[in-house]
Amino acid sequence: MKIYILYYLLVVNVVTFIVYGIDKMNAQKKKWRISETTLLMLASLGGSIGAWLGMNVWHHKTMHTLFKYGIPIILLIQMGISFCFI
């Protein structure tokens, strides 16, 4: 069971990282954007590490208060939950 959770977390974090990159690219090209709700939802569903990396690698959403503080808070909550189950 733990291996499936690890696979899930790997996939959701890679997808989240890529989605943040796509949104940054679309922002630069003034194209259709991915909603902030979707970006936060991906982080909430286990992709907080991918979101945090995406923000820092792509320099995306780093000045938005909701993301600047929200993503680290989500990450800390998810880490706390994971420690309860280890």
Secondary structure as GFF3:
##gff-version 3
##sequence-region A 1 86
A	DSSP	alpha_helix	2	28	.	.	.	ID=ss1
A	DSSP	alpha_helix	36	42	.	.	.	ID=ss2
A	DSSP	pi_helix	43	47	.	.	.	ID=ss3
A	DSSP	alpha_helix	48	58	.	.	.	ID=ss4
A	DSSP	alpha_helix	65	85	.	.	.	ID=ss5
###
